[in-house]
Amino acid sequence: MAVGNLAPPGLAANDGMAGGIATALKGAGINVPLTGQDAELAGVQRILADQQSSTVYKAFRPEADATAEIAVKLLNGEDIKSVADITAPAAPAPPSPRCR
């Protein structure tokens, strides 16, 4: 949501997507805070060039280890609550498109 004459900040799923967004924003002459994820070299370079505000680094090893453990437990018919004890709520169904 824009506030006054300010455009909303950008949040990209990863630094690669942030790069595309940064290019599009630059081409449109828009300068807003923009962040990505993964701390890719190109993302860090855009931060240094003032084309991206920040990036988020998450260590992938703990996620990969937990995912592998969950997969093995599921294949063996075992409970996974010792690895993943939180269940995400179901997302609400999107509204139906209007017919015209």
C-alpha positions as CSV (number, residue, x, y, z in Angstrom):
1,M,0.0,0.0,0.0
2,A,1.4,3.4,-1.0
3,V,1.4,6.1,1.6
4,G,1.1,9.6,0.1
5,N,3.6,9.9,-2.7
6,L,5.7,7.0,-1.3
7,A,5.8,3.7,-3.0
8,P,5.6,0.6,-0.8
9,P,8.9,-1.2,0.0
10,G,9.8,-4.3,-1.9
11,L,10.3,-7.8,-0.4
12,A,11.6,-10.5,-2.7
13,A,11.7,-14.2,-2.0
14,N,15.4,-14.3,-2.8
15,D,18.2,-12.0,-4.1
16,G,17.8,-13.2,-7.6
17,M,14.2,-12.0,-7.7
18,A,15.3,-8.8,-6.0
19,G,17.7,-8.2,-8.9
20,G,14.9,-8.3,-11.4
21,I,12.8,-6.0,-9.2
22,A,15.7,-3.6,-8.8
23,T,16.2,-3.4,-12.5
24,A,12.5,-2.8,-13.1
25,L,12.3,-0.1,-10.4
26,K,15.4,1.6,-11.7
27,G,13.9,1.7,-15.2
28,A,10.8,3.2,-13.9
29,G,12.7,5.8,-11.9
30,I,11.4,4.5,-8.5
31,N,13.6,4.2,-5.5
32,V,12.2,2.3,-2.5
33,P,13.6,0.0,0.1
34,L,14.1,-3.5,-1.3
35,T,15.2,-6.6,0.4
36,G,16.0,-10.2,-0.7
37,Q,17.1,-13.4,0.9
38,D,20.0,-15.8,0.6
39,A,22.9,-13.2,0.8
40,E,23.9,-14.0,-2.8
41,L,27.0,-12.2,-4.0
42,A,25.0,-10.2,-6.6
43,G,22.6,-9.1,-3.8
44,V,25.5,-7.9,-1.6
45,Q,26.9,-6.1,-4.7
46,R,23.5,-4.4,-5.2
47,I,23.5,-3.3,-1.6
48,L,27.0,-1.7,-2.0
49,A,25.7,0.0,-5.2
50,D,22.6,1.3,-3.3
51,Q,20.2,-0.7,-5.5
52,Q,19.0,-3.1,-2.8
53,S,18.6,-2.2,0.9
54,S,19.3,-5.6,2.6
55,T,19.4,-9.3,2.3
56,V,18.7,-12.1,4.8
57,Y,21.0,-15.0,5.3
58,K,19.6,-18.2,6.7
59,A,21.8,-21.2,7.1
60,F,20.5,-24.0,4.9
61,R,22.2,-26.9,6.7
62,P,19.8,-27.0,9.7
63,E,16.8,-26.8,7.3
64,A,18.2,-29.5,5.1
65,D,19.0,-31.8,8.0
66,A,15.5,-31.4,9.5
67,T,13.9,-32.0,6.1
68,A,15.9,-35.2,5.6
69,E,15.0,-36.4,9.1
70,I,11.3,-35.7,8.4
71,A,11.4,-37.5,5.1
72,V,12.9,-40.6,6.7
73,K,10.4,-40.6,9.5
74,L,7.5,-40.3,7.1
75,L,8.8,-43.1,4.9
76,N,9.1,-45.3,8.0
77,G,5.6,-44.3,9.2
78,E,7.0,-42.6,12.3
79,D,5.7,-39.4,14.0
80,I,7.5,-36.2,13.1
81,K,6.5,-34.1,16.1
82,S,10.0,-34.4,17.6
83,V,11.3,-32.6,14.5
84,A,8.4,-30.4,13.4
85,D,6.1,-29.6,16.3
86,I,4.4,-26.7,14.8
87,T,1.6,-26.9,12.2
88,A,1.0,-24.0,9.9
89,P,-2.7,-23.0,9.8
90,A,-4.4,-23.5,6.5
91,A,-4.6,-20.5,4.3
92,P,-8.0,-19.1,3.5
93,A,-9.3,-19.9,0.1
94,P,-8.8,-17.0,-2.4
95,P,-12.0,-15.1,-3.4
96,S,-13.7,-16.3,-6.6
97,P,-13.0,-14.1,-9.6
98,R,-16.1,-12.1,-10.7
99,C,-17.7,-13.0,-13.9
100,R,-18.6,-10.1,-16.2
